[in-house]
Amino acid sequence: MDSNKENKLDLVALRKRYPQNFPIPPDKLDEEKLKLIIERELIGWEIVSSPLPENPSQNRVELFREYIFKTFDQVLEYMSTVATICNTLPHHPRWENTWTTLKIYLSTWDSDHIISYKDIMLARHMENIYKSSGETFINVHATKRQDKEMGEFFTYIESLLEKGDFSEAFKNLNQYLSQPQDINQRIKIETAIKEYNNFINAAVLNKLSESEVTEKNIYFKSKLKEIIELLKYFKPKVFFSYAWGGEREKIVDDLYDSLKKDDKYEVIRDKVNLGYKGLISEFMKGIGKGNFVVIVLSDKYLRSEYCMFELYELYRNSSLNSVELLKKIYPIRVENLDLNNTKVLREYFTYWKDLEAEWKSLVTDFDADQRKHRMIQSIRSSISDLLSFLNDINSKTKEMLSADDFSEIKAAIKERVQNPQ
């Protein structure tokens, strides 16, 4: 059967599944249910709100997702495929394309710009289309800058610098801004581009003397060199996930100090970076989105809802794929956990089962914190996978990894930076 026929059959099936006319606009999704769908299924999507352009006094609530592709042609290919599904459902997105970046916003316009089941349906199809493409489409937000093509980009900018073609160099840097990068990089590059454009405008209008033009050219040559070095030097953001106290905290203190001293890493830990009145839940989610996370394994860690939620978030943001999770973490074992022992495993399974039951009772009887209950539910639902994963990896002891100023962990982080895929 040819692919065209298969596509037609798929569309027929879709038309039968979903109503084509909506005489009564769909209702707004329950907020708790929507959050659960995003947490469990639509990983990478988030809820955003913004004023309606035609009526700024009214806000629109949307499902938002950003995809990064390798080429502009891939963006067009993806949008074309999605467009067919949109016309079939029928439901259509608001989307913005800048070079290899595609930003998608989903909202139900005929229900006063809220999120309904129509948006969830379309988001599911969009995710499936993206994932079915395998490695054809590359969605690596935090490590896009480390793509091999960036090496060619830097070489090209350097060659333009050597030729003295500053105009072409700044033009290409402007294109680079369409890709995700550190906010400080963006500000420095944007400032340099603005300065150069002002210089060109003044030169065209003959507002500068010959000596001023020469002086400015020397300045922009040094500015380009500075930017190239800035782009080449990537500081990985290293997080720590650990249970407080004892040897667990000492190894974190030592590794934190070592990484800070090297000045090659952006090091983040709760006791330093979680400021006064900072939200613990948001800090944990930040760790869960990290690409370089040191995990200090202990019995206390495996019984801590905060620590295990950080590990669960890492797992969830790795699409529940243990291979992808392994790329992000750097485990240190401070004590023997014996996760092959059935009695030990039963203790952990029972602990999380009882803790979930206790929180369920608190929510039912006293309307306690439902978010905390959901957090523990998430951990309990994945505890078997997480313990199996931790038992399978070759995590070394603190004594082994602290040798030679933590050189083995630093080498592993460096390898990941250079080969993010």
Secondary structure, 3 states (H helix, E strand, C coil): CCHHHHHHHHHHHHHHHCCCCCCCCCCCCCHHHHHHHHHHCCCCCEEEEEEECCEEEEEEEEEEEEEECCCHHHHHHHHHHHHHHHHHCCCCCEEEEECCEEEEEECEHHHCCECCHHHHHHHHHHHHHHHHCCCCCCCCCCCHHHCHHHHHHHHHHHHHHHHCCHHHHHHHHHHHCCCCCCHHHHHHHHHHHHHHHHHHHHHHCCCCCHHHHHHHHHHHHHHHHHHHHHHHCCCCEEEEECCCCHHHHHHHHHHHHHHHHHCCCEEECHHHHCCCCCCHHHHHHHHHCCCEEEEEECHHHHCCHHHHHHHHHHHHCCCCCHHHHHHHEEEEECCCCCCCCHHHHHHHHHHHHHHHHHHHHHHHHHCCCHHHHHHHHHHHHHHHHHHHHHHHCCCEEHHHHHHHHHHHHHHHHHHHHHCCC
